[in-house]
Amino acid sequence: MDASCKYSRFDAIGTMACLVVALGLRLAVLAIRPDELILDRDAYLGIATGIAEGRGFSSPDSSQPTAFRPPLYPTFLGAGLICFPPSVVVGGINIITSLLTVWLTARLGRSLNFGPRRFLAALIVAIDPLLVWYTCQPMTESTCTFLATLWLWSIISNSPGNLSEFSIKQFLSGLAFGLLVLCRPTFWLVAVLYVLIWMTTLRRDHVENCATSFMPFLSRWIWSLFGTLCIVAPWLIRNWIVFGVPILTTTHGGYTFLLGNNPVFYQEVVEQRWGTVWQQDSLLNWQSELESKIEEELGSHASEIQRDRWYSNQARQYILATPRLFAAAVVHRIRSLWNIVPQGDATAHAVGWTMSAVGWFYSLILTAGLVGLITISYSQDRRNWLPLFVLIASVQLAHFFYWTNTRMRAPLTPAIALFALVAIPRKS
């Protein structure tokens, strides 16, 4: 048997083993917590039901158009609900995207020249507690992680080749990025950071080299931009027609901004001992008072866009009025994003030893990931890792300001796992 056959066989066995582990853990969670499959905390199932029933992308149990949630995940759910019950659709989509994420992580590791060690990264993704747990809930964690990994793979696997082939690959990476931002608008910051990096690079270059630096950038990214616009344009045009404003993201950002920057949150969470969560009764009272205040100032028929702007203005006022508390809230959000154990409702049914196991798992992975990130930042190969750097930085940048909890780190898991591999000696 020649080397290529042995390599193909090893590749197939390693991939299959990781996929079996991922599938087994997720099926176990679905069997233990089947009721979670239809617990619609974020109204994705409610919106999806409207799509399946022909009412369009509307608020749950109504025909009122909405842009409060990003469209991709509820659209996937809505398409599935036409033929299958909600629990089957939620579980099916989450499992399929989870398995694809594991497979793509192994492919990414191959593109980054990790050899057999790439299956360790795939295994980390397969057993990651956040990704396993949220398989049983109608939330975007599984789908978003898959799309983030798909975008990373589409960027990193691009090889120059001939110009036409390279343009097609860039276009496909743009399609992947468009799907990603329609799942979580947070990732628009990826594009912003890439532009800033390019501008910084241009400033470092000598004046006569600006043209040669600019043209490769333009040719590389114009096709990506075109691919992204092909995916995002229908959502933008729909919002322009329905709301009279070309909304690129959602009308949810203002509320999320205010949720993490208000006096009640500061007093009851930020200024308290670490681990304190916002109690449900207090949160509901705050939301009720918020509704009364917004009705008093904007009237009972305020549009989503008006409400979104009002929320943002309120948050900015609180930040300017209490900069010290805002700074403390930023620190709290950083800690929440990178916390090693879940808090609040996620621990309600957990056994003590499982929380210890989760804590040790994340302590090891995040520490190794940080070591790997620092190592790569000083290596000559860091250019190939730029998409992973940018992906992590974009999420952290967004959550300096917006409401944050640990599950929002989930889409970064494959990138963290790959950075963690760098900290493992090649001969181990």
N, C-alpha and C positions, 0 to 999 in steps of 0.2 A: 504494500500500500504506500503510495507516494505521500509527500508532506502535505500537499494541498488537500488530499482526501482526509488525512488525519485532522488537519486544521478545521475542515468543514464539519467533520463529525464532532469534534470537541466543541465547536461553536454552537452546533445544534443542541448538544447535550446540556451545555452551560445555560443557554437561553431557555430551554424547556424546563430545567430545574428551577430557575428563578420564577418562571411563569406559574409553575405548579404551586410553589410556596405562596406566591401572591394570591392566586385564586383560592387556595385552601383557607388562608387567613380571612379573606374577604367573605367567603361563603360562611365561615364560622360566625363572623360578626353579624351577618344577615340573619343567621339562624337564631342567634342570641337576642337580637334587638330588632325583630321584624316591624314592630310598631313605629320605629323611627323613620321608616321609609315614606310615610305619609304625614309626618309631623312638619307642617309647612311654615317654618319660622320666618323665612324671608319672602314668602308669597310667590315663590317660583312656580309651585304647582297650581296656585290660583290663576296666575297669568297664563300658564300652559293650558289649563282647562278652557279658558276663553278662546285661545287659539284653536284648540281641537273642536270647539263648538261653533266656530265660525264668527266669533265676536272680535277677532283680531287681537292685537297686543293691547289689552285693556286691563284696568284694575280688577281684582278678583270679584266675582259675582256681579259684574256690571258690564256695560258697553262703553264706559268712559275710557278713551285712549290714555295711555300712560307711557312715560319714559323714565319711570322711577327706578327700574331695574335694567341692567344691560340685557340685550335681547337674545344672545346666542343660546344660553342654557335653557331658558323657558321655551324657546322655539324648538330645540331638540326634544324636550319633554312633550310639547304639544303635538309634534309629529308622531311620537310614539303612542300618545294617549288616544289617537284615532283608532288604533287597533288593539291596544293592550291596557290592562288595569294599571293604576298609578304605581303600585309597589313593584310590578314587573319592569316598568319603564325606568323608574329611578334606579333600581338595583342593576338592571341591564346596562344602562348608559354608564353608570359609575364603575362597574366591573370591567366593561370593555375598554373604557379610557384608561383605567388603572393598568390593565395588562399591556396596552399599547405604550404606556409610559415606561414600564419596566423594560420592554423590548427596545424602545428608543434610547433609554439610558445606556444599555449595552452597546448600541450602535454609536452613541456619542463617545463612549470610552474607547471604542475601536478607532474612531476618527482622531482622538487625542493620543493615540499610540500607547494605550495602557496594556495591550496584550490580554492575557488571561485575567489580569486583575480587574478588568472592566466588569466582570460578572459579580464582583463584590459590590460595586456601585449599584448594579441592578438589584442585588439582594437587599441592600440597604433601603432602596426605594420600595421593594416588595414588602418589607416588614415594618416600614416606618409607621409608628402608632397613629400619627395624625391622619395619614392617608388611608390607613386601614379603617380607623374609626368612622371617618366621614364618608365611607362607601355606603353606609346605611342611611344617609340623610340626603334630602333633596337640596343640596347646596353645590356650589361650583368647584369645590376643592379638587375633585378627581379630574373633571373636565379641564379646568384651568391649568393644572399641573401637566396634563398631557399636551395642551396647546403650547405651554411655555417650553416644554422639552422638544416638541416638534419644531418650534421656531429656532431653538438653539441648534438642533441637528441640521436644519435647512441652511443655517448660516455657516456653521463650522465645517460641514461636509462639502461646501462649495469649493471647487478647485478651478483655477483660472480657465484652463482649456481654451477652445476657440471662442471668439467674441459672442457668436449667436448662442452657443451652448451656455455660456456664462450668463448671458442676459436672461435666458429661460430660468436658470437656477435662481437668479435674483428675483425674478417675477414670482416664482413659487415661494420664496422666503417672505416676500411681501404679502402673499395670500395668507401664509401662516400667521404673520404678525397681525393682519386684519382680523382674523378669527380670534386671536388672543385678546386684542383690545375690545372686541365685542363681548368677550366673556368677563373681563375685568378691565375697566378703563384706566386703572392705576398704571398699566403698562404703557400708556402713551408717554410716560416719562422716559422710557427706553429711547424713543426717538429723540427726545429733547437732549438727553445725555450724549447720544451719539453725535448730534450736531455740535454740542459744546466741545466734545473731544476733538472733532475735526477742526473747529475754529482755533482751538489751542494749538493743534499741530501746525496749522497754517502760520500762526504767529511765530512759531519757533523756526519755521523754514526761512531760508534766505529769500529776499524779494524776488529774484529771478526764477526761483523754483516754485513760486505760487501757482503759476499756470499749470505746471506739471503735477502739482499736488491737487489742484482743483479738478482737472479733467477726469482723472481716475475716480475721484469721489463721485463726481456727477454721473459718470457712466455706470458706476457700481450701484448707486442708490436710486436713480431715476426709475429703473425697472421695479425696484422694491416698492417705491412710492406708488407706482401704477398698480401693482398687485394689491397693495393695501387699500387703495381707493376703490378698486373693484369690489372688495368685500364690504367696506364701510359705507360707501355712497348710498346704498338703499336705505340704511338706517338714518343717515343724515337727511336725505331727501324726504323720507316719510315724516320725520319730525318737523321739517320745514313746512310741509303741507298741512300737517295736523295742528301744530302749535304756532306756526308763523315764524319760527326761529329754527335755524339749522343746528340743532343740538347734536354735537359730535359724541358726547359721552352719555350722561344721564341727568336726571333731575334729583339724584340722590346725594350728590356730593356735599351740598350745603348742610343737609341734616347730619351726615357723618362727621362733618367738620365741627358742627355745634355739639354733637354728642360727646366728643372728646375734649371740648373746650367750653365748659360752663361752670358756674359756681357750685352747683350741687355735686357734680362729678369731682371737682377739685376738693371739696370739703369731705365727701364721703369715701373717696377712693385714694386720690393722690396724696392727701395729707395724713392718711392712715397708714398703719403697718403694712408692709409689703405682703401681698396675698389677699388683701381685702378686696372683695368684688362689690359691684353696685347691686344692692339688693333689689329684687323684683318689685316689691311694693313701692320703694322709693323711685325707681325708674318709671313706673306707671304713673305715679303722682306728678313727676316732672313732665312727662309727656302730656298729661292732662292739662297742667298749667300752661304748657307751651301752646297747646291748641287754643286755649282761652285767650291767650295773649295775641296770637296771630290772627284770630277771628276779630278781636277788638281793633287791631291796627290795620288789617287788610280786608276785613269783611269775610262773610261766610262763603263767598264764591271765589276766593283767590285761586288762581291757577297754580299748577305745579311749578311753573317757572317763577312766578312771584314768590311762592313759598320757599323755593330753593334759594333765591337771592336774599330773602329775609333771614333765613337760617344763617347764611354766610355772613351777612352784616352783623348779626347778633354775636357770632363767634369772634369776629374781628374786634368788636367792641370789648368783649370780655378779655381778649388777649392784650389789647392796648391798656386796659384798665388795671390788669393784674399780671404784669410781665414775669414777676417772680414765680407765681403759680403756674403760668404757662411753661416756663422753663422746667419746673418740676414735673409737669405733665409730659413734656417731651422725654425726659429721662424715664418716666414711668412707661411710656409707649415703647421706648427702645427695649426696656427690660421685658415688657409683655411680648413683644415680637419674638425675642430670643429666649423666652422662658423654657426651662427644661421639663417642667411638669404642667399639665393643664390645671385650670382653676374654674370655679363656679360650677355650672351644671354638668360639665364634662366629668367631674369627679363624683357625682352623686351616687353612681352605682359601682364605683371602683373599689376593688379590694386593696388593702394597704400595700401588699407586696407588689402589685401591678404598678402602682405609682412609683415605687422605688425602682422597679425595672425600667420604667419609662425614663425616669430621671437619669439613671446610669447610662442608658442608651444614648440619650441626647447629649449628656455631658461628654461622652466619648466622641460622638460624631461631630458635634459642633466644635470641640477643641481641635480635633484632627482637621476639620474643615478650615478653621482659622489658621492653623499652622500651614496648611497647604496653600491657602490664599496668599499668605505673606511670602511663602517660598516662591510661588509663581510670579508674584509682583516684582521679584528681583531676578527672574530668569530671562534668558533670551527668547524663550518660547511664549512670553506673556501676551504677545499680539494675538495668538490663536485662542487665548482664553478671554479676550476682551468681552465677547457677548455674555459670558457667565458673570464677569465682574459687573457689567452694566445691568444685567437682570437683577442681581442682588441689591445693587446700589439704588435702583429705581424703586423697589419695594420699600427699602429703608427710608428713602427720601420722602415718599408719600406718607409714611407713618410717623414722621416727625410731627405731622399736623393733624392727621385724621385718626378717628377711633381705631384702636388696635387691640387685637388679641392674638394668641399664639397660632390659631388656625390660619391666619393670614400669611404665615410663613410657608404653608404647605407647597405652593407652586415652586418654591426655591429648593425643594428637597433633592431633585436630581443634580442640580448645580453644586449644592453642598456636599453631596456624596462623592462627586467627581473631585472636588477640591480635597476631600478627606483622603482620597487615594494617593494624592501627592505626598502625604505625610507617612505613607507606608513604604518601606524600602522595597526596591524592585526584586531583590533576591529573597524576600521573606516568604 
